């Protein structure tokens, strides 16, 4: 069964205020996989107010949810704010956390690293950072930071990254990335 994403935010105007009604309307019974998707940069106050009630995370956990995805959908977060918000969520939500970032101000990799430092277990990445508008967190850049600066082994076989990058670029109709000192620098 596909996960259900409950989107939130002022940018999308789909912030979920009544999770029970959404799930009932969707016809879910039993324990569907569920991801609560909140964020969009500017709406944290609304999201925090909603989470204070613990309705959504508690219901999601009861229905079998394993994680909550925090999205910087419009790419307006900086690493300091990302860290603060995700630490706040980590202290209050009994679910694994996932971060989804966009690169509108060139901070997707830095925000993803801040998310990891805040204790987030999952980070969304794309090959070469390709994605909507300015792109997403680059798999190659985040790997280089985690492995090169922090000496951690995320278990990625980098031997095939250049081939994968060329394949994805060709499929997307984009120029092939130049692999070397700087990777995944286009979106």
Beta strands, then each sheet from edge to edge (+ up, - down):
strand 1: 4-6
strand 2: 34-39
strand 3: 67-72
strand 4: 96-101
strand 5: 122-123
sheet 1: 1+ 2+ 3+ 4+ 5+
end
